[in-house]
Amino acid sequence: MAIRTFIFCDVCNPQGNRAIDNGSQYGRRYADGRAWFEGDPQEASENGWVCTSEGHNLCPRCHTKGLERLLDEKKVEPAATEVVLNV
């Protein structure tokens, strides 16, 4: 049994949707642009993901666009954006 960890962007994927893909760790759904990362938080950070002081996770695209301000404007509580599955 393996443990798989998924991190979802709190801006573009707050519901934690993950599409089946070709096996890459970093996914962005083509239909709606929702981002996710498969791996631990350290690996996500090395791949451009940012965790804010409030505990929100942002994908590289949303962080580059400065969209973390949207989380502050909406007063969004950090969601369960890190999911661990036992497979």
MOVENLIN-V329461 format. One record per residue. N is the residue number from 1. RES is the residue in one small letter. NEAR is the number of other C-alpha atoms within 8 Angstrom. D_LAST is the distance of its C-alpha to the last C-alpha in Angstrom with 1 decimal. Layout:
n=<N,N>
res=<RES,RES>
near=<NEAR,NEAR>
d_last=<D_LAST,D_LAST>
This chain:
n=<1,2,3,4,5,6,7,8,9,10,11,12,13,14,15,16,17,18,19,20,21,22,23,24,25,26,27,28,29,30,31,32,33,34,35,36,37,38,39,40,41,42,43,44,45,46,47,48,49,50,51,52,53,54,55,56,57,58,59,60,61,62,63,64,65,66,67,68,69,70,71,72,73,74,75,76,77,78,79,80,81,82,83,84,85,86,87>
res=<m,a,i,r,t,f,i,f,c,d,v,c,n,p,q,g,n,r,a,i,d,n,g,s,q,y,g,r,r,y,a,d,g,r,a,w,f,e,g,d,p,q,e,a,s,e,n,g,w,v,c,t,s,e,g,h,n,l,c,p,r,c,h,t,k,g,l,e,r,l,l,d,e,k,k,v,e,p,a,a,t,e,v,v,l,n,v>
near=<4,5,8,10,11,13,15,16,16,13,11,9,12,10,4,9,8,8,6,4,6,4,4,6,7,8,11,8,10,6,4,5,8,11,14,16,11,11,11,9,7,6,8,14,10,7,7,8,12,11,10,8,5,6,7,11,13,15,13,10,6,12,12,7,6,7,10,10,7,8,11,8,6,6,6,6,4,9,7,5,13,8,8,8,7,7,6>
d_last=<5.4,5.2,6.1,7.1,10.5,12.6,16.4,18.6,22.4,24.3,27.2,26.0,22.6,23.0,21.0,17.8,17.7,15.6,16.7,15.2,17.1,18.0,15.4,17.4,16.2,18.9,19.2,22.2,22.5,25.8,26.7,26.8,26.1,23.2,21.4,18.0,16.7,13.4,14.0,15.7,19.1,21.2,19.9,20.4,23.9,24.7,24.0,26.4,24.4,26.4,25.8,29.0,30.8,29.8,26.0,25.6,23.6,25.5,24.6,27.3,29.1,29.6,30.6,33.1,34.6,35.0,33.1,32.1,35.5,34.2,32.0,35.1,37.2,35.0,34.2,30.5,28.5,25.3,22.5,18.9,18.4,15.7,12.3,9.4,6.0,3.8,0.0>
